[in-house]
Amino acid sequence: MSQTEVPTIVRNDAEGQYEIWVGGTRAGIAAFHSEAAGTAFSHTVVEEEFGGQGLGSALARGALDDTVARGETIVPYCPFIAAYVRRHHDYDSSVHWPDPDQGR
């Protein structure tokens, strides 16, 4: 990614995922679905060629900020999203931790 390419986060409701785009290429996704407790994040991936650039954190921040702005609760099944919200306490009041026995 060049310094002039600014990543863009897009919510794709049809696919049930937030996407991070860099220079016209989808670099990663954070999969989500709605459930009674809120917006459940199940899987996050950044394509290998975009690794090590902080795009996973940018994607998580964009997806979570949008979720909170919509007045929805974050349900972090995805280990990456769970780790992110554990490190960023500004999301604490917007998180519903899933039952560990539910495993998604």
Order of alpha helices (4+ residues) and beta strands (2+ residues): beta-beta-beta-beta-alpha-beta-alpha
